[in-house]
Amino acid sequence: MDKKIPPHKEAAFEEINQKFTGNHSKQQCARMLQALRLFKLNTFEASRGLNVYHPPARILQLRQQGYAIDTIWETVEAENGVKHRVGCYVLRPGKNHE
């Protein structure tokens, strides 16, 4: 359980945020998909690191586009010390993984 985003993810998020700017859901999906191609991603990381307002909605949109994304539940600790059960998303390898 960790309330900080790991350094390797922070660096990737910075690069992804520069590449896919804007708040439109299409751009939020692009940011999440790019991150999922690199590592698993939880809702805490997506909202704070990728500026995704509602990560579960973006995951639903990606699934509707044909991406195979699994949800694993985990507990994270927010900045204020409160523990939250959050979804952790994993992109399954396959034709849409490129």
PLY file of the C-alpha trace (Angstrom):
ply
format ascii 1.0
element vertex 98
property float x
property float y
property float z
element edge 97
property int vertex1
property int vertex2
end_header
0.00 0.00 0.00
1.58 3.26 -1.10
0.24 6.79 -1.25
2.83 8.02 -3.73
3.13 7.32 -7.41
6.34 5.35 -8.06
9.14 7.41 -9.67
9.26 5.28 -12.84
5.55 5.91 -13.36
5.83 9.64 -12.61
8.44 10.00 -15.35
6.27 8.08 -17.82
3.17 10.09 -16.85
5.00 13.35 -17.53
5.93 12.18 -21.03
2.43 10.82 -21.71
0.77 14.06 -20.50
2.95 16.09 -22.85
2.09 13.86 -25.79
-1.68 13.63 -25.20
-2.88 17.03 -23.99
-6.43 18.14 -23.31
-9.35 17.07 -21.17
-11.59 15.50 -23.80
-12.44 11.86 -23.04
-10.61 10.80 -26.22
-7.37 12.32 -24.91
-7.91 10.85 -21.45
-8.38 7.41 -23.04
-5.21 7.90 -25.08
-3.24 8.74 -21.93
-4.58 5.71 -20.07
-3.96 3.37 -23.00
-0.39 4.61 -23.41
0.25 4.03 -19.69
-1.38 0.57 -19.78
1.01 -0.41 -22.56
3.84 0.22 -20.10
2.52 -1.06 -16.75
-0.55 -1.79 -14.64
-2.43 1.34 -13.62
-4.82 1.99 -10.74
-7.51 4.66 -10.49
-5.47 6.68 -7.98
-2.53 6.86 -10.42
-4.75 7.59 -13.42
-6.56 10.47 -11.74
-3.52 12.05 -10.12
-0.80 11.17 -12.60
-2.67 11.32 -15.90
-5.37 13.90 -15.10
-8.18 11.47 -15.84
-11.34 12.66 -14.12
-13.19 9.32 -13.99
-10.85 6.40 -14.77
-13.53 3.65 -14.70
-15.46 5.45 -17.44
-12.34 5.71 -19.61
-11.60 2.01 -19.05
-15.16 1.20 -20.14
-14.65 3.24 -23.32
-11.38 1.43 -24.05
-13.07 -1.93 -23.52
-15.86 -0.88 -25.90
-13.14 -0.13 -28.47
-11.99 -3.74 -28.17
-9.13 -3.51 -25.68
-8.94 -6.45 -23.26
-8.42 -4.86 -19.86
-8.65 -6.77 -16.59
-9.49 -5.23 -13.23
-7.69 -6.31 -10.07
-8.72 -4.76 -6.76
-6.10 -3.28 -4.46
-5.92 -0.94 -1.47
-4.04 2.34 -1.69
-3.47 5.06 0.85
-4.34 8.62 -0.20
-2.28 11.66 0.73
-4.42 12.20 3.83
-3.74 8.68 5.10
-7.20 7.29 4.27
-7.17 3.83 2.68
-9.24 3.23 -0.45
-10.12 0.11 -2.42
-9.39 0.93 -6.04
-9.39 -0.83 -9.36
-6.03 -1.68 -10.85
-6.15 -2.14 -14.61
-4.01 -4.48 -16.70
-3.98 -4.52 -20.50
-3.97 -8.12 -21.74
-1.51 -8.88 -24.54
-3.09 -9.35 -27.92
-3.77 -7.72 -31.23
-4.65 -4.37 -29.61
-1.55 -4.29 -27.43
0.76 -2.72 -30.01
0 1
1 2
2 3
3 4
4 5
5 6
6 7
7 8
8 9
9 10
10 11
11 12
12 13
13 14
14 15
15 16
16 17
17 18
18 19
19 20
20 21
21 22
22 23
23 24
24 25
25 26
26 27
27 28
28 29
29 30
30 31
31 32
32 33
33 34
34 35
35 36
36 37
37 38
38 39
39 40
40 41
41 42
42 43
43 44
44 45
45 46
46 47
47 48
48 49
49 50
50 51
51 52
52 53
53 54
54 55
55 56
56 57
57 58
58 59
59 60
60 61
61 62
62 63
63 64
64 65
65 66
66 67
67 68
68 69
69 70
70 71
71 72
72 73
73 74
74 75
75 76
76 77
77 78
78 79
79 80
80 81
81 82
82 83
83 84
84 85
85 86
86 87
87 88
88 89
89 90
90 91
91 92
92 93
93 94
94 95
95 96
96 97
